[in-house]
Amino acid sequence: MIAKSVRRVENSVEIVWSDDHRSLYETAYLRDHCPCVKCKALALETPPGAVPLPLSRPGSKLDIRKAAPVGNYALQLTFSDGHDKGIYTYDYLRTLCPCPSCAGAPREGL
């Protein structure tokens, strides 16, 4: 999937895709779905059946300080909590789309 545009909207990131679909990701949602090795390891430590703890701190003001393109296939986000290790491929971001029409669709690779 190719992103036509990426921009920050308040405390979110908006991506308009090559098929004109629009995805709006809240900052905490992106932080909680960080694909870096450390964050994935924390998710794997969650006991079966338990709800994983959010990586973002509830009630804290989390922001994206920087969103840098990685080639033409991904974004590297730097969060206000200092975390900057996750490289969010556009394919991964599209599977994370939280809109109502995507939320009910099968999610590959998660």
N, CA, C and O atoms as a GROMACS GRO file, in nm:
protein
  440
    1MET      N    1   0.085  -0.118   0.000
    1MET     CA    2   0.000   0.000   0.000
    1MET      C    3   0.089   0.124   0.000
    1MET      O    4   0.194   0.126   0.065
    2ILE      N    5   0.048   0.224  -0.072
    2ILE     CA    6   0.126   0.347  -0.083
    2ILE      C    7   0.048   0.462  -0.020
    2ILE      O    8  -0.072   0.476  -0.041
    3ALA      N    9   0.119   0.544   0.057
    3ALA     CA   10   0.058   0.663   0.117
    3ALA      C   11   0.070   0.779   0.019
    3ALA      O   12   0.179   0.810  -0.029
    4LYS      N   13  -0.043   0.842  -0.011
    4LYS     CA   14  -0.042   0.961  -0.096
    4LYS      C   15  -0.001   1.084  -0.016
    4LYS      O   16   0.071   1.171  -0.065
    5SER      N   17  -0.047   1.089   0.109
    5SER     CA   18  -0.010   1.201   0.196
    5SER      C   19  -0.009   1.156   0.341
    5SER      O   20  -0.083   1.067   0.382
    6VAL      N   21   0.078   1.220   0.418
    6VAL     CA   22   0.090   1.195   0.562
    6VAL      C   23   0.100   1.331   0.628
    6VAL      O   24   0.184   1.413   0.590
    7ARG      N   25   0.014   1.356   0.726
    7ARG     CA   26   0.021   1.483   0.797
    7ARG      C   27  -0.028   1.467   0.940
    7ARG      O   28  -0.104   1.376   0.972
    8ARG      N   29   0.019   1.558   1.023
    8ARG     CA   30  -0.029   1.558   1.162
    8ARG      C   31  -0.155   1.641   1.170
    8ARG      O   32  -0.165   1.748   1.110
    9VAL      N   33  -0.252   1.590   1.244
    9VAL     CA   34  -0.378   1.659   1.269
    9VAL      C   35  -0.400   1.656   1.419
    9VAL      O   36  -0.432   1.551   1.476
   10GLU      N   37  -0.382   1.770   1.484
   10GLU     CA   38  -0.390   1.779   1.630
   10GLU      C   39  -0.298   1.674   1.692
   10GLU      O   40  -0.177   1.678   1.668
   11ASN      N   41  -0.351   1.581   1.769
   11ASN     CA   42  -0.268   1.479   1.833
   11ASN      C   43  -0.284   1.344   1.762
   11ASN      O   44  -0.294   1.239   1.826
   12SER      N   45  -0.286   1.351   1.630
   12SER     CA   46  -0.304   1.231   1.548
   12SER      C   47  -0.220   1.243   1.421
   12SER      O   48  -0.166   1.349   1.389
   13VAL      N   49  -0.210   1.131   1.350
   13VAL     CA   50  -0.147   1.128   1.219
   13VAL      C   51  -0.253   1.083   1.120
   13VAL      O   52  -0.322   0.983   1.140
   14GLU      N   53  -0.266   1.160   1.012
   14GLU     CA   54  -0.362   1.125   0.906
   14GLU      C   55  -0.284   1.076   0.784
   14GLU      O   56  -0.188   1.140   0.740
   15ILE      N   57  -0.328   0.964   0.731
   15ILE     CA   58  -0.269   0.912   0.607
   15ILE      C   59  -0.383   0.895   0.507
   15ILE      O   60  -0.486   0.836   0.536
   16VAL      N   61  -0.360   0.949   0.387
   16VAL     CA   62  -0.450   0.924   0.275
   16VAL      C   63  -0.376   0.828   0.184
   16VAL      O   64  -0.264   0.855   0.139
   17TRP      N   65  -0.441   0.715   0.158
   17TRP     CA   66  -0.378   0.606   0.084
   17TRP      C   67  -0.401   0.620  -0.066
   17TRP      O   68  -0.484   0.700  -0.110
   18SER      N   69  -0.327   0.540  -0.142
   18SER     CA   70  -0.336   0.544  -0.288
   18SER      C   71  -0.476   0.509  -0.340
   18SER      O   72  -0.511   0.545  -0.452
   19ASP      N   73  -0.555   0.439  -0.260
   19ASP     CA   74  -0.694   0.409  -0.299
   19ASP      C   75  -0.791   0.513  -0.244
   19ASP      O   76  -0.912   0.492  -0.247
   20ASP      N   77  -0.738   0.627  -0.194
   20ASP     CA   78  -0.813   0.739  -0.138
   20ASP      C   79  -0.878   0.711  -0.003
   20ASP      O   80  -0.956   0.792   0.047
   21HIS      N   81  -0.847   0.596   0.056
   21HIS     CA   82  -0.895   0.569   0.192
   21HIS      C   83  -0.820   0.661   0.288
   21HIS      O   84  -0.701   0.686   0.269
   22ARG      N   85  -0.889   0.711   0.390
   22ARG     CA   86  -0.828   0.800   0.489
   22ARG      C   87  -0.822   0.729   0.623
   22ARG      O   88  -0.923   0.677   0.671
   23SER      N   89  -0.703   0.726   0.682
   23SER     CA   90  -0.683   0.666   0.814
   23SER      C   91  -0.637   0.775   0.910
   23SER      O   92  -0.551   0.856   0.876
   24LEU      N   93  -0.694   0.777   1.029
   24LEU     CA   94  -0.656   0.874   1.132
   24LEU      C   95  -0.615   0.795   1.256
   24LEU      O   96  -0.696   0.723   1.315
   25TYR      N   97  -0.487   0.809   1.295
   25TYR     CA   98  -0.430   0.733   1.406
   25TYR      C   99  -0.400   0.828   1.521
   25TYR      O  100  -0.323   0.923   1.505
   26GLU      N  101  -0.458   0.804   1.636
   26GLU     CA  102  -0.425   0.882   1.755
   26GLU      C  103  -0.283   0.844   1.798
   26GLU      O  104  -0.240   0.731   1.779
   27THR      N  105  -0.213   0.939   1.857
   27THR     CA  106  -0.075   0.918   1.898
   27THR      C  107  -0.060   0.800   1.993
   27THR      O  108   0.028   0.716   1.974
   28ALA      N  109  -0.144   0.792   2.095
   28ALA     CA  110  -0.134   0.682   2.192
   28ALA      C  111  -0.158   0.547   2.124
   28ALA      O  112  -0.094   0.448   2.160
   29TYR      N  113  -0.249   0.542   2.027
   29TYR     CA  114  -0.277   0.418   1.952
   29TYR      C  115  -0.150   0.374   1.879
   29TYR      O  116  -0.115   0.256   1.882
   30LEU      N  117  -0.082   0.467   1.814
   30LEU     CA  118   0.042   0.433   1.743
   30LEU      C  119   0.149   0.386   1.841
   30LEU      O  120   0.221   0.289   1.814
   31ARG      N  121   0.160   0.455   1.954
   31ARG     CA  122   0.261   0.416   2.054
   31ARG      C  123   0.232   0.276   2.107
   31ARG      O  124   0.324   0.196   2.126
   32ASP      N  125   0.104   0.247   2.132
   32ASP     CA  126   0.065   0.116   2.185
   32ASP      C  127   0.085   0.003   2.084
   32ASP      O  128   0.089  -0.114   2.121
   33HIS      N  129   0.096   0.038   1.955
   33HIS     CA  130   0.116  -0.063   1.850
   33HIS      C  131   0.255  -0.053   1.789
   33HIS      O  132   0.275  -0.088   1.672
   34CYS      N  133   0.350  -0.005   1.867
   34CYS     CA  134   0.487   0.010   1.817
   34CYS      C  135   0.541  -0.126   1.771
   34CYS      O  136   0.532  -0.225   1.844
   35PRO      N  137   0.597  -0.131   1.650
   35PRO     CA  138   0.647  -0.258   1.597
   35PRO      C  139   0.793  -0.289   1.629
   35PRO      O  140   0.848  -0.384   1.575
   36CYS      N  141   0.857  -0.210   1.715
   36CYS     CA  142   0.999  -0.236   1.743
   36CYS      C  143   1.015  -0.367   1.823
   36CYS      O  144   0.919  -0.416   1.883
   37VAL      N  145   1.134  -0.419   1.824
   37VAL     CA  146   1.162  -0.547   1.891
   37VAL      C  147   1.131  -0.540   2.040
   37VAL      O  148   1.071  -0.632   2.096
   38LYS      N  149   1.171  -0.432   2.105
   38LYS     CA  150   1.149  -0.419   2.249
   38LYS      C  151   0.999  -0.419   2.282
   38LYS      O  152   0.956  -0.488   2.375
   39CYS      N  153   0.922  -0.343   2.207
   39CYS     CA  154   0.778  -0.336   2.234
   39CYS      C  155   0.708  -0.468   2.202
   39CYS      O  156   0.616  -0.509   2.273
   40LYS      N  157   0.751  -0.534   2.095
   40LYS     CA  158   0.694  -0.665   2.063
   40LYS      C  159   0.726  -0.766   2.173
   40LYS      O  160   0.642  -0.849   2.208
   41ALA      N  161   0.847  -0.759   2.229
   41ALA     CA  162   0.886  -0.850   2.337
   41ALA      C  163   0.799  -0.827   2.460
   41ALA      O  164   0.758  -0.922   2.526
   42LEU      N  165   0.770  -0.700   2.491
   42LEU     CA  166   0.682  -0.670   2.604
   42LEU      C  167   0.542  -0.729   2.582
   42LEU      O  168   0.481  -0.781   2.675
   43ALA      N  169   0.494  -0.720   2.460
   43ALA     CA  170   0.362  -0.777   2.429
   43ALA      C  171   0.362  -0.929   2.444
   43ALA      O  172   0.264  -0.987   2.489
   44LEU      N  173   0.473  -0.993   2.407
   44LEU     CA  174   0.482  -1.139   2.419
   44LEU      C  175   0.489  -1.186   2.564
   44LEU      O  176   0.456  -1.300   2.594
   45GLU      N  177   0.532  -1.098   2.654
   45GLU     CA  178   0.540  -1.133   2.796
   45GLU      C  179   0.404  -1.134   2.863
   45GLU      O  180   0.391  -1.180   2.977
   46THR      N  181   0.302  -1.083   2.796
   46THR     CA  182   0.168  -1.080   2.853
   46THR      C  183   0.114  -1.222   2.860
   46THR      O  184   0.112  -1.293   2.759
   47PRO      N  185   0.069  -1.265   2.976
   47PRO     CA  186   0.016  -1.401   2.989
   47PRO      C  187  -0.105  -1.423   2.896
   47PRO      O  188  -0.180  -1.329   2.870
   48PRO      N  189  -0.124  -1.546   2.848
   48PRO     CA  190  -0.238  -1.576   2.761
   48PRO      C  191  -0.369  -1.536   2.829
   48PRO      O  192  -0.390  -1.565   2.947
   49GLY      N  193  -0.456  -1.472   2.755
   49GLY     CA  194  -0.586  -1.430   2.807
   49GLY      C  195  -0.585  -1.296   2.878
   49GLY      O  196  -0.691  -1.239   2.903
   50ALA      N  197  -0.467  -1.246   2.912
   50ALA     CA  198  -0.458  -1.117   2.981
   50ALA      C  199  -0.456  -1.004   2.878
   50ALA      O  200  -0.411  -1.021   2.765
   51VAL      N  201  -0.504  -0.890   2.920
   51VAL     CA  202  -0.502  -0.773   2.833
   51VAL      C  203  -0.364  -0.708   2.847
   51VAL      O  204  -0.320  -0.679   2.958
   52PRO      N  205  -0.294  -0.686   2.733
   52PRO     CA  206  -0.162  -0.626   2.744
   52PRO      C  207  -0.170  -0.483   2.797
   52PRO      O  208  -0.264  -0.410   2.767
   53LEU      N  209  -0.072  -0.446   2.877
   53LEU     CA  210  -0.068  -0.310   2.928
   53LEU      C  211  -0.038  -0.214   2.814
   53LEU      O  212   0.040  -0.248   2.724
   54PRO      N  213  -0.097  -0.096   2.816
   54PRO     CA  214  -0.063   0.000   2.710
   54PRO      C  215   0.080   0.049   2.727
   54PRO      O  216   0.128   0.066   2.839
   55LEU      N  217   0.147   0.072   2.616
   55LEU     CA  218   0.282   0.126   2.620
   55LEU      C  219   0.278   0.275   2.650
   55LEU      O  220   0.371   0.331   2.708
   56SER      N  221   0.168   0.338   2.610
   56SER     CA  222   0.150   0.480   2.644
   56SER      C  223   0.099   0.487   2.787
   56SER      O  224   0.034   0.394   2.834
   57ARG      N  225   0.128   0.594   2.854
   57ARG     CA  226   0.083   0.610   2.992
   57ARG      C  227  -0.051   0.682   2.993
   57ARG      O  228  -0.059   0.798   2.953
   58PRO      N  229  -0.158   0.614   3.039
   58PRO     CA  230  -0.288   0.680   3.043
   58PRO      C  231  -0.281   0.810   3.123
   58PRO      O  232  -0.222   0.816   3.230
   59GLY      N  233  -0.342   0.914   3.068
   59GLY     CA  234  -0.345   1.042   3.135
   59GLY      C  235  -0.224   1.130   3.106
   59GLY      O  236  -0.227   1.249   3.137
   60SER      N  237  -0.119   1.074   3.047
   60SER     CA  238  -0.002   1.156   3.015
   60SER      C  239  -0.021   1.219   2.878
   60SER      O  240  -0.091   1.165   2.792
   61LYS      N  241   0.042   1.331   2.858
   61LYS     CA  242   0.033   1.402   2.731
   61LYS      C  243   0.140   1.346   2.638
   61LYS      O  244   0.258   1.382   2.648
   62LEU      N  245   0.100   1.258   2.550
   62LEU     CA  246   0.192   1.196   2.455
   62LEU      C  247   0.176   1.265   2.321
   62LEU      O  248   0.064   1.290   2.276
   63ASP      N  249   0.288   1.296   2.258
   63ASP     CA  250   0.285   1.364   2.130
   63ASP      C  251   0.389   1.301   2.038
   63ASP      O  252   0.480   1.232   2.085
   64ILE      N  253   0.375   1.325   1.911
   64ILE     CA  254   0.477   1.284   1.816
   64ILE      C  255   0.565   1.405   1.789
   64ILE      O  256   0.518   1.508   1.742
   65ARG      N  257   0.693   1.391   1.822
   65ARG     CA  258   0.788   1.500   1.804
   65ARG      C  259   0.840   1.507   1.661
   65ARG      O  260   0.871   1.614   1.609
   66LYS      N  261   0.850   1.388   1.597
   66LYS     CA  262   0.906   1.383   1.462
   66LYS      C  263   0.848   1.263   1.389
   66LYS      O  264   0.830   1.156   1.448
   67ALA      N  265   0.820   1.281   1.262
   67ALA     CA  266   0.778   1.171   1.176
   67ALA      C  267   0.865   1.177   1.052
   67ALA      O  268   0.848   1.265   0.966
   68ALA      N  269   0.960   1.085   1.042
   68ALA     CA  270   1.055   1.086   0.932
   68ALA      C  271   1.028   0.971   0.836
   68ALA      O  272   1.008   0.858   0.880
   69PRO      N  273   1.027   1.000   0.707
   69PRO     CA  274   1.008   0.890   0.610
   69PRO      C  275   1.129   0.798   0.610
   69PRO      O  276   1.243   0.842   0.627
   70VAL      N  277   1.102   0.670   0.590
   70VAL     CA  278   1.207   0.570   0.574
   70VAL      C  279   1.188   0.518   0.432
   70VAL      O  280   1.097   0.439   0.405
   71GLY      N  281   1.274   0.563   0.343
   71GLY     CA  282   1.254   0.530   0.202
   71GLY      C  283   1.115   0.573   0.159
   71GLY      O  284   1.067   0.679   0.200
   72ASN      N  285   1.051   0.493   0.077
   72ASN     CA  286   0.914   0.522   0.037
   72ASN      C  287   0.818   0.414   0.090
   72ASN      O  288   0.711   0.392   0.034
   73TYR      N  289   0.861   0.347   0.200
   73TYR     CA  290   0.780   0.236   0.250
   73TYR      C  291   0.741   0.245   0.396
   73TYR      O  292   0.666   0.161   0.445
   74ALA      N  293   0.790   0.346   0.470
   74ALA     CA  294   0.765   0.348   0.614
   74ALA      C  295   0.783   0.486   0.675
   74ALA      O  296   0.833   0.579   0.611
   75LEU      N  297   0.742   0.496   0.802
   75LEU     CA  298   0.765   0.615   0.884
   75LEU      C  299   0.836   0.572   1.011
   75LEU      O  300   0.809   0.466   1.067
   76GLN      N  301   0.929   0.656   1.055
   76GLN     CA  302   0.989   0.636   1.187
   76GLN      C  303   0.939   0.750   1.274
   76GLN      O  304   0.961   0.867   1.243
   77LEU      N  305   0.872   0.715   1.382
   77LEU     CA  306   0.811   0.814   1.469
   77LEU      C  307   0.893   0.832   1.596
   77LEU      O  308   0.941   0.735   1.654
   78THR      N  309   0.909   0.957   1.637
   78THR     CA  310   0.972   0.989   1.764
   78THR      C  311   0.864   1.046   1.855
   78THR      O  312   0.805   1.149   1.824
   79PHE      N  313   0.840   0.978   1.967
   79PHE     CA  314   0.735   1.018   2.060
   79PHE      C  315   0.792   1.106   2.170
   79PHE      O  316   0.913   1.105   2.196
   80SER      N  317   0.706   1.181   2.235
   80SER     CA  318   0.749   1.271   2.343
   80SER      C  319   0.801   1.196   2.465
   80SER      O  320   0.865   1.256   2.551
   81ASP      N  321   0.774   1.065   2.474
   81ASP     CA  322   0.832   0.987   2.585
   81ASP      C  323   0.974   0.941   2.552
   81ASP      O  324   1.035   0.868   2.630
   82GLY      N  325   1.027   0.984   2.437
   82GLY     CA  326   1.163   0.952   2.397
   82GLY      C  327   1.176   0.830   2.308
   82GLY      O  328   1.282   0.807   2.251
   83HIS      N  329   1.069   0.753   2.295
   83HIS     CA  330   1.076   0.630   2.216
   83HIS      C  331   1.082   0.664   2.067
   83HIS      O  332   1.003   0.744   2.016
   84ASP      N  333   1.180   0.602   1.997
   84ASP     CA  334   1.197   0.631   1.854
   84ASP      C  335   1.246   0.511   1.774
   84ASP      O  336   1.301   0.527   1.665
   85LYS      N  337   1.226   0.392   1.826
   85LYS     CA  338   1.282   0.272   1.762
   85LYS      C  339   1.189   0.206   1.661
   85LYS      O  340   1.234   0.124   1.581
   86GLY      N  341   1.061   0.238   1.664
   86GLY     CA  342   0.966   0.171   1.576
   86GLY      C  343   0.968   0.225   1.434
   86GLY      O  344   0.964   0.346   1.413
   87ILE      N  345   0.975   0.135   1.338
   87ILE     CA  346   0.961   0.172   1.198
   87ILE      C  347   0.828   0.114   1.153
   87ILE      O  348   0.811  -0.008   1.144
   88TYR      N  349   0.735   0.202   1.125
   88TYR     CA  350   0.598   0.166   1.089
   88TYR      C  351   0.588   0.160   0.937
   88TYR      O  352   0.578   0.264   0.871
   89THR      N  353   0.589   0.039   0.882
   89THR     CA  354   0.574   0.028   0.737
   89THR      C  355   0.433   0.071   0.700
   89THR      O  356   0.340   0.061   0.781
   90TYR      N  357   0.418   0.118   0.578
   90TYR     CA  358   0.284   0.159   0.534
   90TYR      C  359   0.189   0.040   0.532
   90TYR      O  360   0.071   0.055   0.562
   91ASP      N  361   0.240  -0.078   0.496
   91ASP     CA  362   0.154  -0.197   0.499
   91ASP      C  363   0.104  -0.223   0.642
   91ASP      O  364  -0.013  -0.254   0.662
   92TYR      N  365   0.194  -0.211   0.740
   92TYR     CA  366   0.154  -0.232   0.880
   92TYR      C  367   0.053  -0.126   0.923
   92TYR      O  368  -0.048  -0.158   0.986
   93LEU      N  369   0.081  -0.001   0.889
   93LEU     CA  370  -0.013   0.106   0.927
   93LEU      C  371  -0.151   0.083   0.867
   93LEU      O  372  -0.253   0.108   0.931
   94ARG      N  373  -0.154   0.035   0.744
   94ARG     CA  374  -0.286   0.012   0.682
   94ARG      C  375  -0.361  -0.098   0.757
   94ARG      O  376  -0.483  -0.089   0.772
   95THR      N  377  -0.291  -0.202   0.803
   95THR     CA  378  -0.360  -0.307   0.879
   95THR      C  379  -0.408  -0.256   1.014
   95THR      O  380  -0.501  -0.312   1.072
   96LEU      N  381  -0.346  -0.149   1.065
   96LEU     CA  382  -0.386  -0.091   1.193
   96LEU      C  383  -0.498   0.011   1.182
   96LEU      O  384  -0.545   0.063   1.284
   97CYS      N  385  -0.542   0.041   1.062
   97CYS     CA  386  -0.642   0.147   1.044
   97CYS      C  387  -0.760   0.126   1.140
   97CYS      O  388  -0.825   0.022   1.138
   98PRO      N  389  -0.786   0.227   1.225
   98PRO     CA  390  -0.891   0.212   1.326
   98PRO      C  391  -1.031   0.254   1.280
   98PRO      O  392  -1.124   0.255   1.360
   99CYS      N  393  -1.047   0.290   1.154
   99CYS     CA  394  -1.180   0.336   1.109
   99CYS      C  395  -1.280   0.222   1.116
   99CYS      O  396  -1.241   0.105   1.114
  100PRO      N  397  -1.409   0.254   1.125
  100PRO     CA  398  -1.511   0.148   1.140
  100PRO      C  399  -1.512   0.045   1.028
  100PRO      O  400  -1.535  -0.072   1.055
  101SER      N  401  -1.486   0.086   0.903
  101SER     CA  402  -1.490  -0.013   0.795
  101SER      C  403  -1.370  -0.106   0.799
  101SER      O  404  -1.382  -0.222   0.760
  102CYS      N  405  -1.257  -0.059   0.846
  102CYS     CA  406  -1.138  -0.145   0.856
  102CYS      C  407  -1.137  -0.227   0.984
  102CYS      O  408  -1.086  -0.338   0.986
  103ALA      N  409  -1.193  -0.172   1.091
  103ALA     CA  410  -1.190  -0.240   1.220
  103ALA      C  411  -1.258  -0.378   1.214
  103ALA      O  412  -1.221  -0.468   1.290
  104GLY      N  413  -1.355  -0.394   1.126
  104GLY     CA  414  -1.425  -0.521   1.115
  104GLY      C  415  -1.362  -0.615   1.013
  104GLY      O  416  -1.402  -0.731   1.000
  105ALA      N  417  -1.260  -0.565   0.939
  105ALA     CA  418  -1.197  -0.646   0.835
  105ALA      C  419  -1.092  -0.738   0.897
  105ALA      O  420  -1.034  -0.706   1.001
  106PRO      N  421  -1.066  -0.854   0.833
  106PRO     CA  422  -0.960  -0.942   0.884
  106PRO      C  423  -0.827  -0.870   0.882
  106PRO      O  424  -0.797  -0.794   0.789
  107ARG      N  425  -0.746  -0.892   0.984
  107ARG     CA  426  -0.617  -0.823   0.995
  107ARG      C  427  -0.505  -0.924   0.982
  107ARG      O  428  -0.486  -1.010   1.067
  108GLU      N  429  -0.431  -0.911   0.873
  108GLU     CA  430  -0.320  -1.002   0.848
  108GLU      C  431  -0.196  -0.956   0.922
  108GLU      O  432  -0.174  -0.836   0.935
  109GLY      N  433  -0.117  -1.048   0.969
  109GLY     CA  434   0.012  -1.018   1.026
  109GLY      C  435   0.010  -0.965   1.168
  109GLY      O  436   0.113  -0.920   1.218
  110LEU      N  437  -0.105  -0.968   1.235
  110LEU     CA  438  -0.110  -0.918   1.373
  110LEU      C  439  -0.123  -1.033   1.469
  110LEU      O  440  -0.129  -1.012   1.590
   0.00000   0.00000   0.00000
